[in-house]
Amino acid sequence: MAERSISIRVPGTSANCGPGFDTLGLACTLYNDLTLELTHEPQLEIVVHGEGAGAIPTDARNIVWRSIQYLLQQAGAEREYRGAKIEMENRVPISRGLGSSATAIVAGLKAANVLIGNRYSRRELLQFAAAIEGHPDNVAPAIFGGFTISTTMRSGVECFSFVPKFHLTFVVAVPNFSLPTRAARKVLPEDVPMKDAVFNIGRATMLIAALTRGSERFLRASFDDALHQPYRSKLVPGMYDVFRAARRAGAVGTSLSGAGPSLIAYALERHRCEEAIGEAMKSAFAAHDVHADILTLRLDMRGAHVRKE
């Protein structure tokens, strides 16, 4: 086959959404772009612009390239395409809880899949991405867009994508320090009390019902978590103070974004309080000597898609 290039856009994500630990996620309007050309010769050229430039590996360790190789091996095409030219335009902050690794994995899989003739469905790409990432909560919304609920069945990872009745805005406070997911996982206990498990089941199911039915009253009571945020709070100075400040400014809910350290406030678009929420979160972080940048985002509906060939 002749060599050609493809450009893919993948949204950043926020996982857990409070009580939906390792199952619930959303796609947001913050994007990484990837341009890929597969080559028959064993050469690898990787250029990174934006977030992670100078830090992301540009050799065989690169997660985009490893994801491309994974798909090619699944398709039996690794001998035909032995190299690649990769250009990454990154806007999703690295190790901040906004799905940067998921966007890289999904971009590599999606781009390679298109270039070999779209052999795999989105559900099959989800299986590959979850296998590479280790869990589906970030890769699912990156692939499908919207809010996603993911779980592992005997048949593999299953994902339900939906759009809430509300028009939501996400105000994200991104601190000036990184927090690798591995470090955030280490602070979690192996076992949790039954009451905490019941607490989260109630909040998570209430959250889904509130989003799909459009109940502001129940939405406000549904973002609390007992399984991961209390343990990770010591890794994010002032986390609960930032939560309280955001709610006082008009947020209907708050949560740690993914494994952190970014914190996300959920606002109803019609309330038009995003600016006040952002200022409140920034000030609350500053009181703990943490500088935070504020992003105002919305829900991405498309997920990973082709920009141009």
C-alpha positions, 0 to 999 in steps of 0.5 A: 500500500502507498504511504499516506498520512492521517490527522486525528483529534482526541479530547482530554478527559476527566475520570471518576467524576467523584463517586464513579471510581474507575468507571465514570468519565467524561470527554472535554473540549481540550484536545491533542492532535496527532498526525501519523504517516506509517512507513515501510522502512524501519525509521521512527521520527517523532516531533512533539509540540506544546504540552510535554515537548522536551519531556515526552520520549521521542524514541521507541518508548513513546506511548503513541508509537507503542500503541500504533505497534500494538494495533499493527500487531493485532492486525498482522501488519507490523512487517508491512509497516515498520516505521512511522512519522509522528507529529503531536500537537498537545494541549492536554497538560501532562500528569494533571488528571486530564487524560493525557496518556489516554489521548496518546493511546487512543490517538495512536490506535485510531490513526493506525486503524484508519491507515490500515482501512478501519479494520476495527470498530470503536468497541474493539479499539476500546479493548485495545486501549484498556489493555494498554492503559490498564483501566477504561475510565479515561480511554472510553470517553476519549474514544466515544465522547460524552459521559461514559460508564465503563465496566469489565465483563467476561466478554471484555470492556463494555461502555455506555456513552450518554449526554446529560440533560443539562448543558454543563460547563467544567471549570478546571483548576490545574495546579503547577505540580504534576501527580503521576497516576502511579503515585496517586494509586499507591495511597489507596487502601486495598480494602474499604469499609462496607459503609464507604462502598454503600456510600459511593454506590448511592452517590454514583447511581444518583449522579447518573440518574440526576444527569440523565433526568435533569434533576439539579436538586439531586445533582448537587448531592451526588458528587461526594466520594469516600473511596479515593478522594479522602486518601488522595487529598493529602497529595493536593494541598487545600483540595477540600477548601477549593471544593468549598470555594467553588460551591460557594461561587455557584458550582453544583458539584466538585471532584478530583479530576482523575487521579489529580492534582487538577480539581474540576467544578461542574456548573450549569451553563445557564447560571453563567458563574464560570468566571466566579468559580474559577477565581474562587478556586484559584484564590483557594489554591493560592491560600495554600501556596499553590498556583493554579491555571483555570480552564473553562471547558464543555462536554465533547460529544464526538470523541476521537475523530479524523481531522484530515487525510 
